[in-house]
């Protein structure tokens, strides 16, 4: 039988390590609170967790 190859697992970083305090330009969700950022689209801001949407905010 063929020998099994050893699989190396990648070590990922925590998402909180990617953003320092004040480094994130996205707005925090008012319903979910700090730590949940809203996605910035060209005509709206959207929270993927609670589906909260704000229309008409352009940057």
C-alpha positions as a Markdown table, in Angstrom:
| # | Residue | x | y | z |
|---|---|---|---|---|
| 1 | Unk | 0.0 | 0.0 | 0.0 |
| 2 | Unk | 1.1 | 3.6 | -0.5 |
| 3 | Unk | 2.5 | 5.5 | 2.4 |
| 4 | Unk | 0.4 | 8.4 | 3.7 |
| 5 | Unk | 1.9 | 11.8 | 3.4 |
| 6 | Unk | 2.3 | 14.0 | 6.5 |
| 7 | Unk | 0.0 | 17.0 | 6.3 |
| 8 | Unk | 1.3 | 20.3 | 7.7 |
| 9 | Unk | -1.4 | 22.5 | 9.2 |
| 10 | Unk | -1.1 | 26.3 | 8.8 |
| 11 | Unk | -1.2 | 28.4 | 11.9 |
| 12 | Unk | -3.7 | 31.3 | 11.4 |
| 13 | Unk | -3.9 | 34.5 | 13.3 |
| 14 | Unk | -6.8 | 35.7 | 15.3 |
| 15 | Unk | -8.9 | 38.4 | 13.6 |
| 16 | Unk | -8.4 | 40.7 | 16.6 |
| 17 | Unk | -4.7 | 40.5 | 15.9 |
| 18 | Unk | -5.2 | 42.0 | 12.4 |
| 19 | Unk | -6.8 | 45.2 | 13.7 |
| 20 | Unk | -5.2 | 47.5 | 16.3 |
| 21 | Unk | -7.2 | 50.0 | 18.4 |
| 22 | Unk | -8.3 | 52.8 | 16.1 |
| 23 | Unk | -6.7 | 51.2 | 13.0 |
| 24 | Unk | -9.9 | 49.9 | 11.5 |
| 25 | Unk | -11.8 | 52.4 | 9.2 |
| 26 | Unk | -15.1 | 50.5 | 9.2 |
| 27 | Unk | -17.9 | 51.5 | 11.4 |
| 28 | Unk | -19.0 | 49.2 | 14.3 |
| 29 | Unk | -22.5 | 47.8 | 14.2 |
| 30 | Unk | -24.8 | 49.7 | 16.6 |
| 31 | Unk | -26.9 | 46.5 | 17.3 |
| 32 | Unk | -24.0 | 44.0 | 17.8 |
| 33 | Unk | -21.6 | 46.4 | 19.5 |
| 34 | Unk | -17.8 | 46.6 | 19.4 |
| 35 | Unk | -15.9 | 43.9 | 17.5 |
| 36 | Unk | -18.5 | 43.6 | 14.7 |
| 37 | Unk | -17.7 | 45.8 | 11.8 |
| 38 | Unk | -20.1 | 46.8 | 9.0 |
| 39 | Unk | -19.1 | 46.1 | 5.4 |
| 40 | Unk | -18.8 | 49.3 | 3.4 |
| 41 | Unk | -20.5 | 49.2 | 0.0 |
| 42 | Unk | -20.8 | 52.1 | -2.3 |
| 43 | Unk | -24.4 | 52.9 | -1.4 |
| 44 | Unk | -24.8 | 51.3 | 2.1 |
| 45 | Unk | -23.2 | 49.9 | 5.2 |
| 46 | Unk | -24.1 | 46.3 | 6.1 |
| 47 | Unk | -23.6 | 44.0 | 9.1 |
| 48 | Unk | -23.3 | 40.4 | 8.1 |
| 49 | Unk | -24.2 | 39.1 | 11.6 |
| 50 | Unk | -27.5 | 40.7 | 12.4 |
| 51 | Unk | -28.3 | 42.0 | 8.8 |
| 52 | Unk | -28.5 | 45.6 | 9.9 |
| 53 | Unk | -28.2 | 48.0 | 6.9 |
| 54 | Unk | -27.7 | 51.8 | 6.7 |
| 55 | Unk | -28.4 | 53.4 | 3.3 |
| 56 | Unk | -27.0 | 56.6 | 1.9 |
| 57 | Unk | -23.6 | 56.7 | 3.6 |
| 58 | Unk | -20.9 | 57.4 | 1.1 |
| 59 | Unk | -17.2 | 57.9 | 1.8 |
